[in-house]
Amino acid sequence: MFNVTFKVIFSFALVASLTGCAVGDFGSPNVYQQYDVARAGSLQSCTVLRIRPVVIDTGTGNNALGTAVGAMAGVLVGAQVRGHRRDRSLIELALGVAGGFIGQGIDVVASRRDGLEIAARMNDGRVLVVVQPADQAFMPGEQVYLVSSYSGFRITH
């Protein structure tokens, strides 16, 4: 009994830990990637014209890992059912399919995060649009900085 309970708990813990891996901080003005460290970038003053909330899809929700782990967890839960072998196999199959759908859904949701599309006017009159995670608040008319680094552009205070 302990071995089976451990497998079920381990499977659910694995699903939960994998969903946490799906969300990264790439593009955040508050987080720098390793390849940005000790590299020169540029900083330009600009004015925020408008801000629009968007959803950033990190693309990690399109793999089969969440589906596979969810299906495996469903089968392990179904294996706990007592009864006739044929009935138990059908329950394992149904719970495996349901677990796969649930795992896929968790994977897709975990791969999305809130973002901002920020239109900013540079001092030379050009207008740039930058999409980045929504971890800083901006207001139209606010003076901000466009940071250019190895990984791309960010707008920050």
C-alpha positions as CSV (number, residue, x, y, z in Angstrom):
1,M,0.0,0.0,0.0
2,F,2.8,2.4,0.9
3,N,4.5,1.8,-2.5
4,V,1.4,2.6,-4.5
5,T,0.6,5.7,-2.4
6,F,4.1,6.9,-2.9
7,K,3.8,6.4,-6.7
8,V,0.6,8.4,-6.8
9,I,1.9,11.3,-4.7
10,F,5.2,11.3,-6.7
11,S,3.2,11.5,-10.0
12,F,1.2,14.5,-8.8
13,A,4.3,16.2,-7.4
14,L,6.0,15.6,-10.8
15,V,3.1,17.3,-12.6
16,A,3.2,20.2,-10.3
17,S,6.9,20.7,-10.6
18,L,6.9,20.5,-14.4
19,T,4.3,23.3,-14.6
20,G,6.6,25.5,-12.6
21,C,9.4,25.0,-15.2
22,A,7.2,26.2,-18.0
23,V,7.2,29.8,-17.0
24,G,10.5,31.7,-17.6
25,D,11.5,35.3,-17.0
26,F,12.8,35.9,-20.5
27,G,12.1,39.5,-21.6
28,S,11.5,40.9,-18.1
29,P,13.2,44.2,-17.5
30,N,14.0,43.0,-14.0
31,V,15.7,39.7,-15.0
32,Y,18.8,39.3,-17.1
33,Q,19.9,36.1,-18.8
34,Q,23.4,34.7,-18.3
35,Y,24.4,35.7,-21.8
36,D,23.5,39.4,-21.1
37,V,26.0,39.6,-18.2
38,A,29.2,41.5,-18.9
39,R,28.0,42.6,-22.4
40,A,27.6,46.2,-23.4
41,G,24.2,47.4,-24.3
42,S,22.6,50.8,-24.9
43,L,20.2,53.1,-23.1
44,Q,17.9,55.6,-24.8
45,S,15.3,57.9,-23.3
46,C,11.8,57.7,-24.7
47,T,8.2,58.5,-23.9
48,V,5.4,56.0,-23.4
49,L,2.6,56.5,-26.0
50,R,0.3,53.7,-25.1
51,I,0.2,50.4,-23.2
52,R,-1.9,47.4,-24.1
53,P,-2.1,44.2,-22.0
54,V,-1.2,41.0,-24.0
55,V,-0.7,37.4,-23.2
56,I,2.8,36.0,-23.8
57,D,2.9,32.3,-24.9
58,T,6.3,30.9,-24.1
59,G,5.7,28.0,-26.4
60,T,6.4,25.4,-23.8
61,G,2.8,24.3,-23.6
62,N,3.0,22.6,-27.0
63,N,5.1,19.6,-25.9
64,A,3.8,16.2,-24.9
65,L,5.4,16.1,-21.4
66,G,2.4,17.4,-19.5
67,T,0.1,15.1,-21.4
68,A,2.3,12.1,-20.7
69,V,2.8,12.8,-17.0
70,G,-0.9,13.5,-16.6
71,A,-1.8,10.2,-18.3
72,M,0.7,8.3,-16.2
73,A,-0.8,9.8,-13.0
74,G,-4.3,8.8,-14.2
75,V,-3.3,5.3,-14.9
76,L,-1.6,5.0,-11.5
77,V,-4.7,6.3,-9.8
78,G,-6.8,3.8,-11.8
79,A,-4.6,1.0,-10.7
80,Q,-5.8,1.5,-7.2
81,V,-9.4,0.5,-8.1
82,R,-10.4,-2.9,-6.8
83,G,-12.6,-5.2,-8.8
84,H,-12.7,-7.4,-11.9
85,R,-9.6,-7.2,-14.1
86,R,-11.6,-6.0,-17.1
87,D,-13.4,-3.3,-15.2
88,R,-10.1,-2.1,-13.6
89,S,-8.5,-2.0,-17.1
90,L,-11.3,0.2,-18.4
91,I,-11.1,2.5,-15.4
92,E,-7.3,2.8,-15.8
93,L,-7.7,3.6,-19.5
94,A,-10.4,6.2,-18.8
95,L,-8.4,7.8,-16.0
96,G,-5.3,7.8,-18.1
97,V,-7.0,9.6,-20.9
98,A,-8.6,12.1,-18.5
99,G,-5.2,12.6,-16.8
100,G,-3.6,13.2,-20.2
101,F,-6.1,16.0,-21.0
102,I,-5.7,17.5,-17.6
103,G,-1.9,17.4,-17.9
104,Q,-2.1,19.0,-21.3
105,G,-4.4,21.8,-20.0
106,I,-2.0,22.5,-17.1
107,D,0.9,22.6,-19.5
108,V,-0.8,25.1,-21.8
109,V,-2.0,27.4,-19.0
110,A,1.5,27.3,-17.3
111,S,3.1,28.4,-20.6
112,R,1.2,31.7,-20.7
113,R,1.9,34.8,-18.8
114,D,0.7,38.4,-18.7
115,G,2.6,40.9,-20.8
116,L,2.5,44.5,-22.1
117,E,2.8,45.9,-25.6
118,I,4.4,49.3,-25.0
119,A,4.5,51.9,-27.8
120,A,7.2,54.5,-27.1
121,R,8.4,57.5,-29.0
122,M,12.1,57.9,-29.2
123,N,13.7,61.4,-29.0
124,D,14.4,61.3,-32.7
125,G,10.7,60.8,-33.4
126,R,10.7,57.1,-34.2
127,V,8.0,55.0,-32.6
128,L,9.0,51.5,-31.3
129,V,6.8,48.8,-29.9
130,V,8.2,46.4,-27.3
131,V,6.4,43.4,-25.8
132,Q,7.6,42.3,-22.4
133,P,6.4,40.7,-19.2
134,A,4.1,42.9,-17.2
135,D,6.2,43.2,-14.1
136,Q,6.6,47.0,-14.2
137,A,3.7,49.5,-14.5
138,F,3.8,52.2,-17.1
139,M,1.6,55.3,-17.9
140,P,1.1,57.1,-21.2
141,G,3.3,60.3,-21.2
142,E,5.8,58.8,-18.8
143,Q,9.5,59.2,-19.5
144,V,11.2,55.8,-19.5
145,Y,14.3,54.1,-21.0
146,L,14.7,51.7,-23.8
147,V,17.4,49.2,-22.9
148,S,19.0,47.3,-25.7
149,S,21.0,44.2,-24.8
150,Y,22.1,41.0,-26.3
151,S,18.7,39.4,-25.7
152,G,16.7,42.2,-27.2
153,F,14.9,45.4,-26.1
154,R,13.2,46.2,-22.8
155,I,11.5,49.3,-21.5
156,T,12.2,50.2,-17.9
157,H,12.1,53.1,-15.4
